Amino acid sequence: MRNVFLWMGILAMSLLCGCATNSQPGAQGDNGVETTPLDREGALPRTAINDPASPLAKRLVFFDFDKSDIKPEFQDLLEAHGRYLAAYPDVKVRLEGHTDERGSREYNLALAEQRAKAVRQVLLLQGAPAASLEVVSFGEEVPMAVGHDETAWAKNRRVELVYEAR
Protein backbone atom coordinates (compact mmCIF):
# COMPACT_ATOMS: atom_id res chain seq x y z
CA MET A 1 0.00 0.00 0.00
CA ARG A 2 2.89 2.30 0.84
CA ASN A 3 4.32 1.70 -2.66
CA VAL A 4 1.07 2.84 -4.25
CA PHE A 5 1.21 6.15 -2.38
CA LEU A 6 4.89 6.53 -3.27
CA TRP A 7 4.16 5.99 -6.98
CA MET A 8 1.17 8.35 -6.87
CA GLY A 9 3.39 11.01 -5.30
CA ILE A 10 6.08 10.53 -7.96
CA LEU A 11 3.48 10.67 -10.71
CA ALA A 12 1.93 13.86 -9.30
CA MET A 13 5.35 15.55 -9.02
CA SER A 14 6.31 14.60 -12.57
CA LEU A 15 3.03 16.01 -13.89
CA LEU A 16 3.55 19.24 -12.01
CA CYS A 17 7.10 19.59 -13.25
CA GLY A 18 6.04 18.88 -16.82
CA CYS A 19 3.46 21.67 -16.72
CA ALA A 20 5.83 24.39 -15.59
CA THR A 21 6.13 27.34 -17.94
CA ASN A 22 8.81 29.92 -18.39
CA SER A 23 7.35 33.41 -18.07
CA GLN A 24 10.60 35.25 -18.63
CA PRO A 25 10.92 37.66 -21.58
CA GLY A 26 11.85 35.75 -24.69
CA ALA A 27 10.38 32.55 -23.31
CA GLN A 28 10.09 29.69 -25.77
CA GLY A 29 6.73 28.13 -26.42
CA ASP A 30 6.04 24.43 -27.01
CA ASN A 31 7.06 24.76 -30.65
CA GLY A 32 10.44 26.35 -29.80
CA VAL A 33 9.40 29.78 -31.08
CA GLU A 34 10.14 32.72 -28.82
CA THR A 35 6.99 34.38 -27.56
CA THR A 36 6.13 37.55 -25.69
CA PRO A 37 4.80 36.74 -22.21
CA LEU A 38 1.56 38.26 -20.95
CA ASP A 39 1.52 40.51 -17.91
CA ARG A 40 -0.33 39.64 -14.71
CA GLU A 41 -3.67 40.85 -16.09
CA GLY A 42 -3.30 38.72 -19.24
CA ALA A 43 -2.47 41.67 -21.50
CA LEU A 44 0.62 42.18 -23.59
CA PRO A 45 3.19 44.42 -21.90
CA ARG A 46 3.64 47.97 -23.21
CA THR A 47 6.98 46.97 -24.77
CA ALA A 48 5.30 44.28 -26.92
CA ILE A 49 4.85 46.83 -29.70
CA ASN A 50 8.62 46.78 -30.29
CA ASP A 51 9.10 43.03 -29.86
CA PRO A 52 9.48 41.10 -33.13
CA ALA A 53 8.22 37.95 -31.34
CA SER A 54 4.98 39.69 -30.36
CA PRO A 55 1.74 39.20 -32.29
CA LEU A 56 1.83 42.98 -32.71
CA ALA A 57 4.87 42.69 -35.00
CA LYS A 58 2.49 41.91 -37.87
CA ARG A 59 0.92 45.15 -39.05
CA LEU A 60 -0.41 44.48 -42.53
CA VAL A 61 -3.97 43.49 -43.43
CA PHE A 62 -4.56 42.43 -47.03
CA PHE A 63 -7.79 42.61 -49.02
CA ASP A 64 -9.38 40.95 -52.01
CA PHE A 65 -9.87 42.89 -55.23
CA ASP A 66 -12.49 45.63 -54.93
CA LYS A 67 -13.32 44.59 -51.34
CA SER A 68 -13.06 46.25 -47.94
CA ASP A 69 -14.22 43.39 -45.71
CA ILE A 70 -11.74 41.90 -43.25
CA LYS A 71 -10.63 38.39 -44.19
CA PRO A 72 -10.97 35.82 -41.38
CA GLU A 73 -7.21 35.20 -41.29
CA PHE A 74 -6.63 38.77 -40.09
CA GLN A 75 -9.27 38.79 -37.33
CA ASP A 76 -6.96 37.48 -34.55
CA LEU A 77 -4.23 39.92 -35.56
CA LEU A 78 -6.58 42.89 -35.36
CA GLU A 79 -8.08 41.69 -32.10
CA ALA A 80 -4.58 41.57 -30.56
CA HIS A 81 -3.89 45.13 -31.75
CA GLY A 82 -7.28 46.28 -30.48
CA ARG A 83 -6.73 44.79 -27.03
CA TYR A 84 -3.27 46.35 -26.88
CA LEU A 85 -4.65 49.78 -27.76
CA ALA A 86 -7.44 49.35 -25.19
CA ALA A 87 -4.85 48.55 -22.51
CA TYR A 88 -2.68 51.56 -23.46
CA PRO A 89 -5.03 54.35 -24.58
CA ASP A 90 -2.18 56.85 -24.93
CA VAL A 91 -0.68 54.84 -27.83
CA LYS A 92 -1.61 56.19 -31.26
CA VAL A 93 -1.82 54.26 -34.54
CA ARG A 94 -2.35 55.49 -38.08
CA LEU A 95 -4.39 53.16 -40.31
CA GLU A 96 -3.06 53.68 -43.83
CA GLY A 97 -5.36 52.37 -46.56
CA HIS A 98 -4.02 51.33 -49.98
CA THR A 99 -5.29 49.87 -53.24
CA ASP A 100 -3.78 48.43 -56.38
CA GLU A 101 -3.46 50.57 -59.50
CA ARG A 102 -6.72 49.51 -61.14
CA GLY A 103 -9.58 51.99 -60.96
CA SER A 104 -9.70 55.78 -61.04
CA ARG A 105 -7.75 57.86 -58.53
CA GLU A 106 -10.97 58.97 -56.82
CA TYR A 107 -12.35 55.45 -56.62
CA ASN A 108 -9.11 54.09 -55.18
CA LEU A 109 -8.91 56.83 -52.55
CA ALA A 110 -12.47 56.00 -51.45
CA LEU A 111 -11.82 52.23 -51.41
CA ALA A 112 -8.58 52.64 -49.44
CA GLU A 113 -10.46 54.77 -46.90
CA GLN A 114 -13.20 52.10 -46.61
CA ARG A 115 -10.52 49.49 -45.91
CA ALA A 116 -8.87 51.60 -43.22
CA LYS A 117 -12.28 52.27 -41.65
CA ALA A 118 -13.05 48.52 -41.64
CA VAL A 119 -9.82 47.91 -39.71
CA ARG A 120 -10.71 50.81 -37.39
CA GLN A 121 -14.08 49.23 -36.64
CA VAL A 122 -12.51 45.92 -35.57
CA LEU A 123 -10.06 47.78 -33.31
CA LEU A 124 -12.90 49.80 -31.76
CA LEU A 125 -14.86 46.62 -31.07
CA GLN A 126 -11.88 45.36 -29.06
CA GLY A 127 -11.94 48.48 -26.90
CA ALA A 128 -9.40 50.68 -28.68
CA PRO A 129 -10.25 54.33 -28.01
CA ALA A 130 -11.35 56.27 -31.10
CA ALA A 131 -8.88 59.04 -30.21
CA SER A 132 -6.01 56.56 -30.66
CA LEU A 133 -6.92 55.78 -34.27
CA GLU A 134 -6.26 57.92 -37.34
CA VAL A 135 -7.52 56.85 -40.77
CA VAL A 136 -5.50 57.88 -43.84
CA SER A 137 -6.15 56.93 -47.46
CA PHE A 138 -3.31 56.70 -49.97
CA GLY A 139 -5.25 54.93 -52.70
CA GLU A 140 -2.84 53.60 -55.30
CA GLU A 141 -0.18 56.27 -54.62
CA VAL A 142 2.16 54.26 -52.32
CA PRO A 143 2.49 50.74 -53.72
CA MET A 144 4.30 48.07 -51.73
CA ALA A 145 5.09 46.09 -54.88
CA VAL A 146 5.84 47.43 -58.33
CA GLY A 147 4.30 45.46 -61.13
CA HIS A 148 1.21 45.07 -63.24
CA ASP A 149 0.13 41.57 -62.30
CA GLU A 150 -1.93 39.84 -59.60
CA THR A 151 1.14 39.18 -57.42
CA ALA A 152 1.94 42.89 -57.17
CA TRP A 153 -1.70 43.96 -56.95
CA ALA A 154 -2.38 41.56 -54.06
CA LYS A 155 0.45 43.12 -52.02
CA ASN A 156 -0.82 46.62 -52.71
CA ARG A 157 -4.40 45.99 -51.51
CA ARG A 158 -3.71 46.55 -47.82
CA VAL A 159 -4.03 48.55 -44.64
CA GLU A 160 -0.86 49.23 -42.69
CA LEU A 161 -0.97 49.84 -38.93
CA VAL A 162 1.68 52.48 -38.28
CA TYR A 163 2.32 53.15 -34.60
CA GLU A 164 3.40 56.60 -33.49
CA ALA A 165 7.08 56.66 -32.61
CA ARG A 166 7.69 56.97 -28.88
C-alpha positions as CSV (number, residue, x, y, z in Angstrom):
1,M,0.0,0.0,0.0
2,R,2.9,2.3,0.8
3,N,4.3,1.7,-2.7
4,V,1.1,2.8,-4.3
5,F,1.2,6.1,-2.4
6,L,4.9,6.5,-3.3
7,W,4.2,6.0,-7.0
8,M,1.2,8.4,-6.9
9,G,3.4,11.0,-5.3
10,I,6.1,10.5,-8.0
11,L,3.5,10.7,-10.7
12,A,1.9,13.9,-9.3
13,M,5.3,15.6,-9.0
14,S,6.3,14.6,-12.6
15,L,3.0,16.0,-13.9
16,L,3.5,19.2,-12.0
17,C,7.1,19.6,-13.3
18,G,6.0,18.9,-16.8
19,C,3.5,21.7,-16.7
20,A,5.8,24.4,-15.6
21,T,6.1,27.3,-17.9
22,N,8.8,29.9,-18.4
23,S,7.3,33.4,-18.1
24,Q,10.6,35.3,-18.6
25,P,10.9,37.7,-21.6
26,G,11.8,35.8,-24.7
27,A,10.4,32.5,-23.3
28,Q,10.1,29.7,-25.8
29,G,6.7,28.1,-26.4
30,D,6.0,24.4,-27.0
31,N,7.1,24.8,-30.6
32,G,10.4,26.3,-29.8
33,V,9.4,29.8,-31.1
34,E,10.1,32.7,-28.8
35,T,7.0,34.4,-27.6
36,T,6.1,37.6,-25.7
37,P,4.8,36.7,-22.2
38,L,1.6,38.3,-21.0
39,D,1.5,40.5,-17.9
40,R,-0.3,39.6,-14.7
41,E,-3.7,40.8,-16.1
42,G,-3.3,38.7,-19.2
43,A,-2.5,41.7,-21.5
44,L,0.6,42.2,-23.6
45,P,3.2,44.4,-21.9
46,R,3.6,48.0,-23.2
47,T,7.0,47.0,-24.8
48,A,5.3,44.3,-26.9
49,I,4.8,46.8,-29.7
50,N,8.6,46.8,-30.3
51,D,9.1,43.0,-29.9
52,P,9.5,41.1,-33.1
53,A,8.2,38.0,-31.3
54,S,5.0,39.7,-30.4
55,P,1.7,39.2,-32.3
56,L,1.8,43.0,-32.7
57,A,4.9,42.7,-35.0
58,K,2.5,41.9,-37.9
59,R,0.9,45.2,-39.1
60,L,-0.4,44.5,-42.5
61,V,-4.0,43.5,-43.4
62,F,-4.6,42.4,-47.0
63,F,-7.8,42.6,-49.0
64,D,-9.4,41.0,-52.0
65,F,-9.9,42.9,-55.2
66,D,-12.5,45.6,-54.9
67,K,-13.3,44.6,-51.3
68,S,-13.1,46.2,-47.9
69,D,-14.2,43.4,-45.7
70,I,-11.7,41.9,-43.3
71,K,-10.6,38.4,-44.2
72,P,-11.0,35.8,-41.4
73,E,-7.2,35.2,-41.3
74,F,-6.6,38.8,-40.1
75,Q,-9.3,38.8,-37.3
76,D,-7.0,37.5,-34.6
77,L,-4.2,39.9,-35.6
78,L,-6.6,42.9,-35.4
79,E,-8.1,41.7,-32.1
80,A,-4.6,41.6,-30.6
81,H,-3.9,45.1,-31.7
82,G,-7.3,46.3,-30.5
83,R,-6.7,44.8,-27.0
84,Y,-3.3,46.3,-26.9
85,L,-4.7,49.8,-27.8
86,A,-7.4,49.4,-25.2
87,A,-4.8,48.6,-22.5
88,Y,-2.7,51.6,-23.5
89,P,-5.0,54.4,-24.6
90,D,-2.2,56.8,-24.9
91,V,-0.7,54.8,-27.8
92,K,-1.6,56.2,-31.3
93,V,-1.8,54.3,-34.5
94,R,-2.4,55.5,-38.1
95,L,-4.4,53.2,-40.3
96,E,-3.1,53.7,-43.8
97,G,-5.4,52.4,-46.6
98,H,-4.0,51.3,-50.0
99,T,-5.3,49.9,-53.2
100,D,-3.8,48.4,-56.4
101,E,-3.5,50.6,-59.5
102,R,-6.7,49.5,-61.1
103,G,-9.6,52.0,-61.0
104,S,-9.7,55.8,-61.0
105,R,-7.7,57.9,-58.5
106,E,-11.0,59.0,-56.8
107,Y,-12.4,55.4,-56.6
108,N,-9.1,54.1,-55.2
109,L,-8.9,56.8,-52.5
110,A,-12.5,56.0,-51.5
111,L,-11.8,52.2,-51.4
112,A,-8.6,52.6,-49.4
113,E,-10.5,54.8,-46.9
114,Q,-13.2,52.1,-46.6
115,R,-10.5,49.5,-45.9
116,A,-8.9,51.6,-43.2
117,K,-12.3,52.3,-41.6
118,A,-13.1,48.5,-41.6
119,V,-9.8,47.9,-39.7
120,R,-10.7,50.8,-37.4
121,Q,-14.1,49.2,-36.6
122,V,-12.5,45.9,-35.6
123,L,-10.1,47.8,-33.3
124,L,-12.9,49.8,-31.8
125,L,-14.9,46.6,-31.1
126,Q,-11.9,45.4,-29.1
127,G,-11.9,48.5,-26.9
128,A,-9.4,50.7,-28.7
129,P,-10.3,54.3,-28.0
130,A,-11.3,56.3,-31.1
131,A,-8.9,59.0,-30.2
132,S,-6.0,56.6,-30.7
133,L,-6.9,55.8,-34.3
134,E,-6.3,57.9,-37.3
135,V,-7.5,56.9,-40.8
136,V,-5.5,57.9,-43.8
137,S,-6.2,56.9,-47.5
138,F,-3.3,56.7,-50.0
139,G,-5.3,54.9,-52.7
140,E,-2.8,53.6,-55.3
141,E,-0.2,56.3,-54.6
142,V,2.2,54.3,-52.3
143,P,2.5,50.7,-53.7
144,M,4.3,48.1,-51.7
145,A,5.1,46.1,-54.9
146,V,5.8,47.4,-58.3
147,G,4.3,45.5,-61.1
148,H,1.2,45.1,-63.2
149,D,0.1,41.6,-62.3
150,E,-1.9,39.8,-59.6
151,T,1.1,39.2,-57.4
152,A,1.9,42.9,-57.2
153,W,-1.7,44.0,-57.0
154,A,-2.4,41.6,-54.1
155,K,0.4,43.1,-52.0
156,N,-0.8,46.6,-52.7
157,R,-4.4,46.0,-51.5
158,R,-3.7,46.5,-47.8
159,V,-4.0,48.5,-44.6
160,E,-0.9,49.2,-42.7
161,L,-1.0,49.8,-38.9
162,V,1.7,52.5,-38.3
163,Y,2.3,53.1,-34.6
164,E,3.4,56.6,-33.5
165,A,7.1,56.7,-32.6
166,R,7.7,57.0,-28.9
